[in-house]
């Protein structure tokens, strides 16, 4: 009974923690969105200033094209950096392999439990002592002589 109470307390504490985390992430996202709006406004102002500065030395349409070309070049560089950074690195691949290795016995145990539940259902549907004993014998032999994947 005490174990069940502790598990309930742990679940309630985890629920509270997750709600607080969600609230914190939402507040951070709202502030980040507001900051993004002001950053875009500042970036637009910088573009206008650069165009005006270049317009003193060349026709305004060429100044706008030079700024647009610089934007395209910057976007291309950032795109290539993002594509390069999206590949999993060695540490991430090693961690994934370690996770899979650690979960393999758990998955095998879950399969065994599922097979055991299937055997239990089969035993409940089977009438007579000898058919039930033969099913149990097959299960024990299967456990003693496991299949290789």
Protein Blocks (a to p, Z undefined) as FASTA:
>chain_A
ZZmmmmmmmmmmmmmmmmmmmmmmmmmmmmmmmmmmmmmmmmmmmmmmmmmmmmmmmcfk
lmmmmmmmmmmmmmmmmmmmmmmmmpccfklmmmmmmmmmmmmmmmmmmmmmmmmmmmmm
mmmmpgcjklmmmmmmmmmmmmmmccdZZ
